[in-house]
Amino acid sequence: MRPTSTWLLLLALAVFLLVACQQEADMQPLSLTAAAAELSALPETAPEPAANGSSAAKRSLGKLLFWDPILSGARDVSCASCHHPATGYADGLDLPVGTSGVGQGAARHFPAGTTIPFGQRNTSTVLNTAFNGLTATGGCAPEAAPMFWDMRVQSLEEQSLRPLVTLEEMQGSRFTPATALDSVVGRLRRNARYQELFAAAFPGSSPITAGNLGKALACFERTLVVTDTPVDRYLRGDKSALNAQQLQGLTAFVQSGCAKCHSGPMFSDFKTHILGIADNARHTTSDSGQDGTYAFRTPSLRNLAATAPYMHSGVLGTLPDVLRFYAPGRGGPRTSANPHVPTQSLDPLIPTRVDNPQAIVAFLLALSAGGFDTSIPAQVPSGLPVGGNIQ
């Protein structure tokens, strides 16, 4: 054998051994201490933007607005119709049923003959959206917090107004996107009780504006936080907060690579990734995500216990389904589940194996807790049914 060939053979063998050793190292169990060091607890209070400091008057007004169907074109749906406390401030559906729908939670549906379509993407919970943008590398200004699956809007103030100008959510067919906000503001200005409430929350000559509507809703939504889950208590030093299976799940979660994207206090890097999730069959066209790339934001893993089904299209019904999606062959080749997404476009950070999935599920469920506001106003200033047609 020629010297050059021998050298190339030895080099190839060295590379092979290096890769094999690295793979073997990657498969070595992490210590609980090392795994926990990759995770972060939530702060106990949510940040507020300087331009919208909270007050009791704003929070109270925001809660009434959240439950009042006066904000919808047909006066039949409120924010709470799809973000109800009984379903973790989500809706329990694969895709949302907005205006024209009836019922609550998983029983919500369109009556026969309805022409309004389903919402485009799975309803995200409002719980802890006050912390959106908070990552392992530092905080995020609340006025720049990313919202929605495609991050097209920043801040709760902006996000809270978007359903009002979206056909299938609250706008309906009575308004156009160009007229919806002004029409809703006009309704509020003609309501004597809202005149009083807005004047108390926003002193000035013209308190009822679209901007102040968004500010009031955002102030209420910032009260909907869950910061004392078993995982948070464990990460703050209470080593009795998680049981043995949940601790196994913590290490398996990090070992399997889940924390590469589900990182930071919100268990999200707040970046978009191409996963090749299947489209929902209720839609006739494919949802192409951010800028047509089929990329969607990493969802927070907090409060998962009450917010199934999962993924942007709502096609995965349970947490075990989600883990099977990420590791269909336990280390085998990955292929796209969406015919519009080439396999070669999938994000390289997608795990190729999931260790101890049962324990990971137990750990994920420990990211949920109660204690958030579940109260419902007895009435709203419009006099309409509280929450809309949800009974």
C-alpha positions as CSV (number, residue, x, y, z in Angstrom):
1,M,0.0,0.0,0.0
2,R,1.4,3.4,-0.9
3,P,2.2,5.8,2.0
4,T,-0.5,8.3,0.9
5,S,-3.1,5.6,0.9
6,T,-2.0,4.5,4.3
7,W,-2.2,8.0,5.6
8,L,-5.7,8.5,4.2
9,L,-6.9,5.2,5.7
10,L,-5.5,6.1,9.1
11,L,-7.1,9.6,8.9
12,A,-10.5,8.1,8.0
13,L,-10.2,5.6,10.9
14,A,-9.3,8.4,13.3
15,V,-12.4,10.5,12.2
16,F,-14.6,7.4,12.6
17,L,-13.3,6.7,16.1
18,L,-13.7,10.4,17.0
19,V,-17.4,10.4,15.8
20,A,-18.1,7.1,17.5
21,C,-16.6,8.3,20.8
22,Q,-18.6,11.5,20.5
23,Q,-21.8,9.6,19.9
24,E,-21.0,7.3,22.8
25,A,-20.4,10.3,25.0
26,D,-23.7,11.9,23.9
27,M,-25.5,8.7,25.0
28,Q,-23.9,8.6,28.5
29,P,-26.5,9.5,31.1
30,L,-26.4,13.1,32.3
31,S,-26.2,13.7,36.0
32,L,-29.3,15.3,37.5
33,T,-27.3,18.3,38.5
34,A,-26.0,18.8,34.9
35,A,-29.4,18.4,33.4
36,A,-31.1,20.8,35.8
37,A,-28.4,23.4,35.1
38,E,-29.7,23.5,31.5
39,L,-33.2,24.7,32.7
40,S,-34.5,27.9,34.3
41,A,-37.3,28.8,36.6
42,L,-39.7,31.6,35.8
43,P,-39.4,35.0,37.6
44,E,-42.2,35.5,40.0
45,T,-43.5,38.7,38.4
46,A,-44.0,39.5,34.7
47,P,-42.4,42.6,33.1
48,E,-44.5,45.5,32.1
49,P,-43.8,48.0,29.3
50,A,-43.1,51.5,30.4
51,A,-45.9,52.8,28.2
52,N,-48.5,50.6,29.8
53,G,-47.9,50.4,33.5
54,S,-50.5,48.3,35.3
55,S,-53.2,49.6,37.5
56,A,-56.3,48.1,39.2
57,A,-58.5,50.2,36.9
58,K,-56.8,48.8,33.8
59,R,-56.8,45.3,35.0
60,S,-60.5,45.4,35.9
61,L,-61.5,47.0,32.6
62,G,-59.4,44.5,30.7
63,K,-61.1,41.5,32.3
64,L,-64.5,42.8,31.4
65,L,-63.4,43.4,27.9
66,F,-61.9,39.9,27.7
67,W,-65.3,38.5,28.5
68,D,-67.5,40.9,26.6
69,P,-68.9,39.9,23.1
70,I,-69.2,43.5,22.2
71,L,-65.7,43.3,20.7
72,S,-66.9,40.9,18.0
73,G,-68.6,41.9,14.8
74,A,-71.7,39.7,15.4
75,R,-71.6,40.3,19.2
76,D,-71.4,36.5,19.6
77,V,-67.9,35.8,20.6
78,S,-65.4,37.1,23.2
79,C,-61.7,36.6,23.9
80,A,-62.8,34.1,26.5
81,S,-64.7,32.0,23.9
82,C,-61.4,30.5,22.8
83,H,-59.3,31.3,25.9
84,H,-61.5,29.9,28.7
85,P,-60.1,29.2,32.2
86,A,-61.8,25.8,32.2
87,T,-59.4,24.7,29.4
88,G,-56.3,26.4,30.6
89,Y,-57.1,29.7,28.8
90,A,-57.0,27.7,25.5
91,D,-59.9,25.9,23.9
92,G,-59.3,22.2,23.8
93,L,-59.8,22.0,20.0
94,D,-57.4,21.2,17.2
95,L,-58.4,24.4,15.4
96,P,-60.4,27.3,16.9
97,V,-64.1,27.9,16.4
98,G,-64.6,31.6,16.5
99,T,-67.5,33.8,15.5
100,S,-70.7,31.9,14.6
101,G,-69.6,29.1,16.9
102,V,-71.5,27.8,19.9
103,G,-70.5,25.9,23.0
104,Q,-67.4,25.8,25.1
105,G,-64.1,23.9,25.0
106,A,-64.0,20.7,23.1
107,A,-67.8,20.8,22.6
108,R,-67.6,24.1,20.8
109,H,-68.8,23.8,17.2
110,F,-70.3,25.5,14.2
111,P,-74.0,25.1,13.6
112,A,-75.1,23.5,10.3
113,G,-74.8,25.9,7.4
114,T,-72.1,28.1,8.9
115,T,-69.9,29.6,6.3
116,I,-67.2,31.1,8.6
117,P,-64.1,28.9,8.4
118,F,-62.1,27.3,11.3
119,G,-59.2,29.4,12.7
120,Q,-56.0,28.8,10.9
121,R,-53.8,27.6,13.8
122,N,-54.2,25.8,17.1
123,T,-55.2,28.2,19.9
124,S,-52.3,29.0,22.2
125,T,-53.0,29.5,25.9
126,V,-52.9,33.0,27.3
127,L,-51.3,31.8,30.5
128,N,-47.8,33.1,30.9
129,T,-47.8,35.0,27.6
130,A,-46.7,37.9,29.8
131,F,-43.3,36.2,29.7
132,N,-43.0,35.7,26.0
133,G,-39.6,36.4,24.7
134,L,-37.8,35.6,27.9
135,T,-34.9,33.2,27.0
136,A,-32.0,31.6,28.7
137,T,-29.7,34.4,27.5
138,G,-31.6,37.2,28.9
139,G,-34.9,39.1,29.2
140,C,-37.0,40.5,26.5
141,A,-38.7,43.9,26.6
142,P,-42.5,43.3,26.8
143,E,-43.1,45.8,24.0
144,A,-41.0,43.5,21.7
145,A,-42.4,40.1,23.0
146,P,-43.1,37.8,20.0
147,M,-46.6,36.6,19.6
148,F,-48.5,34.0,17.5
149,W,-47.0,30.9,15.8
150,D,-45.3,32.9,13.1
151,M,-44.2,35.8,15.5
152,R,-45.9,38.4,13.2
153,V,-46.8,40.6,16.1
154,Q,-44.9,42.0,19.0
155,S,-46.3,42.7,22.5
156,L,-49.5,41.7,24.2
157,E,-50.9,45.2,23.4
158,E,-50.7,44.5,19.7
159,Q,-51.6,40.8,19.9
160,S,-54.9,41.4,21.8
161,L,-56.3,43.5,18.9
162,R,-55.5,41.1,16.1
163,P,-58.5,38.8,16.7
164,L,-60.8,41.8,16.2
165,V,-59.6,42.2,12.6
166,T,-59.5,38.5,11.7
167,L,-62.5,37.1,9.8
168,E,-62.7,33.7,11.5
169,E,-61.9,34.9,15.0
170,M,-63.9,37.9,16.1
171,Q,-64.3,40.1,13.1
172,G,-66.8,38.0,11.2
173,S,-68.5,39.2,8.0
174,R,-70.2,42.3,9.4
175,F,-67.0,44.3,9.4
176,T,-64.0,44.4,7.2
177,P,-60.4,44.4,8.5
178,A,-60.2,48.1,7.7
179,T,-63.4,49.0,9.7
180,A,-63.5,46.5,12.5
181,L,-61.4,48.4,15.1
182,D,-63.1,51.7,14.5
183,S,-66.5,50.1,14.7
184,V,-65.7,48.4,18.0
185,V,-64.4,51.6,19.5
186,G,-67.6,53.3,18.4
187,R,-69.6,50.8,20.2
188,L,-67.6,51.2,23.4
189,R,-67.9,55.0,23.2
190,R,-71.7,54.7,23.1
191,N,-71.8,52.6,26.2
192,A,-72.2,54.7,29.4
193,R,-70.5,52.1,31.6
194,Y,-67.5,51.7,29.4
195,Q,-67.2,55.5,29.3
196,E,-66.8,55.5,33.1
197,L,-64.4,52.6,33.1
198,F,-62.1,53.9,30.4
199,A,-62.0,57.3,32.0
200,A,-60.9,55.8,35.3
201,A,-58.2,53.7,33.6
202,F,-57.0,56.2,31.1
203,P,-57.4,59.8,32.3
204,G,-57.6,62.3,29.4
205,S,-59.9,63.9,27.0
206,S,-60.5,60.9,24.8
207,P,-59.9,57.7,26.8
208,I,-61.7,55.2,24.5
209,T,-59.3,54.4,21.7
210,A,-58.1,51.3,20.0
211,G,-54.7,51.7,21.7
212,N,-56.2,51.9,25.1
213,L,-58.4,48.9,24.4
214,G,-55.3,46.9,23.6
215,K,-53.6,48.2,26.7
216,A,-56.4,47.2,29.0
217,L,-56.6,43.7,27.6
218,A,-52.8,43.4,27.9
219,C,-52.9,44.5,31.6
220,F,-55.5,41.8,32.4
221,E,-53.6,39.1,30.4
222,R,-50.4,39.9,32.4
223,T,-52.2,38.8,35.5
224,L,-52.7,35.3,34.1
225,V,-49.4,33.7,35.1
226,V,-48.4,30.4,36.7
227,T,-44.9,30.7,38.2
228,D,-45.0,28.1,41.0
229,T,-45.1,24.8,39.2
230,P,-43.3,21.8,40.6
231,V,-40.5,22.3,38.1
232,D,-40.1,25.9,39.2
233,R,-40.0,25.0,42.8
234,Y,-37.4,22.3,42.1
235,L,-35.2,24.7,40.1
236,R,-35.5,27.3,42.9
237,G,-34.1,24.7,45.4
238,D,-37.0,22.6,46.7
239,K,-35.6,19.2,45.9
240,S,-38.8,17.5,47.1
241,A,-40.9,19.2,44.5
242,L,-40.4,16.5,41.8
243,N,-40.9,12.8,42.3
244,A,-38.5,10.1,41.0
245,Q,-40.1,9.7,37.6
246,Q,-40.3,13.4,37.0
247,L,-36.6,13.7,37.9
248,Q,-35.8,10.9,35.4
249,G,-37.9,12.9,32.9
250,L,-35.9,16.0,33.5
251,T,-32.6,14.3,32.7
252,A,-34.2,12.5,29.7
253,F,-35.6,15.8,28.4
254,V,-32.1,17.3,28.3
255,Q,-30.4,14.1,27.2
256,S,-32.7,13.7,24.2
257,G,-32.0,17.2,23.0
258,C,-35.4,18.7,23.8
259,A,-33.8,21.6,25.7
260,K,-31.9,22.8,22.6
261,C,-35.1,24.5,21.4
262,H,-37.3,24.3,24.5
263,S,-34.9,26.4,26.6
264,G,-35.0,29.2,29.0
265,P,-37.7,30.0,31.7
266,M,-40.5,29.6,29.1
267,F,-39.1,26.4,27.7
268,S,-38.9,28.1,24.3
269,D,-36.1,29.7,22.4
270,F,-38.7,32.0,20.7
271,K,-37.2,31.1,17.3
272,T,-38.9,29.5,14.3
273,H,-38.0,26.0,13.1
274,I,-39.1,23.8,10.2
275,L,-40.4,20.5,11.7
276,G,-42.6,19.2,8.8
277,I,-45.7,19.0,10.9
278,A,-48.7,17.7,8.9
279,D,-51.4,20.1,7.9
280,N,-54.8,19.9,9.5
281,A,-57.4,18.2,7.2
282,R,-59.9,20.9,8.1
283,H,-58.0,23.3,5.8
284,T,-58.0,23.1,2.0
285,T,-54.7,24.7,1.6
286,S,-51.4,24.2,3.4
287,D,-50.3,26.5,6.2
288,S,-46.9,27.7,5.1
289,G,-45.9,29.5,8.3
290,Q,-43.4,32.3,8.6
291,D,-42.6,33.9,5.3
292,G,-43.8,30.8,3.4
293,T,-41.0,28.7,4.8
294,Y,-43.2,26.3,6.9
295,A,-41.3,27.6,10.0
296,F,-43.2,28.0,13.2
297,R,-42.2,29.4,16.6
298,T,-41.1,26.9,19.3
299,P,-44.1,26.8,21.6
300,S,-43.7,27.1,25.4
301,L,-44.1,23.8,27.2
302,R,-45.7,25.5,30.2
303,N,-49.3,24.6,31.2
304,L,-49.5,21.6,28.8
305,A,-51.7,19.6,31.1
306,A,-54.8,21.5,30.0
307,T,-54.0,22.7,26.5
308,A,-54.1,19.6,24.2
309,P,-54.1,19.0,21.3
310,Y,-50.6,20.2,20.2
311,M,-48.5,21.7,17.5
312,H,-49.5,24.6,15.3
313,S,-52.0,22.6,13.3
314,G,-53.4,20.7,16.3
315,V,-52.8,17.3,14.7
316,L,-51.1,15.6,17.7
317,G,-53.6,14.8,20.4
318,T,-51.5,13.8,23.3
319,L,-48.0,14.3,24.7
320,P,-47.0,10.7,23.9
321,D,-48.1,11.5,20.3
322,V,-45.7,14.5,20.3
323,L,-42.8,12.4,21.5
324,R,-43.5,9.7,18.9
325,F,-43.4,12.4,16.3
326,Y,-40.0,13.4,17.4
327,A,-38.6,9.9,17.5
328,P,-40.6,7.6,15.2
329,G,-37.9,5.1,14.9
330,R,-35.7,5.8,17.9
331,G,-32.7,7.1,16.1
332,G,-33.8,6.1,12.6
333,P,-33.9,8.4,9.6
334,R,-36.4,11.3,9.9
335,T,-38.7,12.2,7.1
336,S,-41.1,15.1,6.7
337,A,-44.7,14.5,7.7
338,N,-45.8,17.4,5.4
339,P,-45.7,16.8,1.6
340,H,-45.0,20.5,1.1
341,V,-41.8,20.3,3.2
342,P,-38.8,18.5,1.8
343,T,-37.1,16.3,4.3
344,Q,-33.8,18.1,3.6
345,S,-35.4,21.3,4.9
346,L,-36.1,20.0,8.3
347,D,-34.3,21.7,11.2
348,P,-31.1,19.8,12.2
349,L,-32.0,20.4,15.9
350,I,-34.9,18.0,15.7
351,P,-34.2,15.0,18.1
352,T,-33.5,11.7,16.5
353,R,-34.3,9.7,19.6
354,V,-36.2,10.3,22.8
355,D,-35.1,8.6,26.0
356,N,-37.6,7.4,28.5
357,P,-40.7,9.1,27.0
358,Q,-43.0,8.1,29.9
359,A,-40.7,10.0,32.3
360,I,-40.5,13.0,30.0
361,V,-44.3,13.2,29.9
362,A,-44.4,13.1,33.7
363,F,-41.8,15.9,33.7
364,L,-43.8,18.0,31.2
365,L,-46.9,17.7,33.2
366,A,-45.0,19.1,36.2
367,L,-44.7,22.3,34.2
368,S,-48.4,22.9,34.9
369,A,-50.1,24.2,38.1
370,G,-53.3,25.9,39.3
371,G,-53.6,29.1,41.1
372,F,-54.4,31.3,38.2
373,D,-57.6,33.5,38.0
374,T,-60.5,31.3,37.0
375,S,-63.3,33.7,38.0
376,I,-65.9,34.8,35.5
377,P,-67.7,38.2,35.7
378,A,-71.3,37.9,36.7
379,Q,-72.1,40.4,33.9
380,V,-70.4,42.6,31.3
381,P,-71.2,46.3,30.5
382,S,-72.8,45.5,27.2
383,G,-75.4,43.3,28.8
384,L,-74.6,40.5,26.3
385,P,-74.1,36.9,27.5
386,V,-70.9,36.7,29.4
387,G,-68.3,35.1,27.1
388,G,-70.6,35.0,24.1
389,N,-72.4,31.9,22.8
390,I,-70.5,29.4,25.1
391,Q,-73.4,27.8,26.9
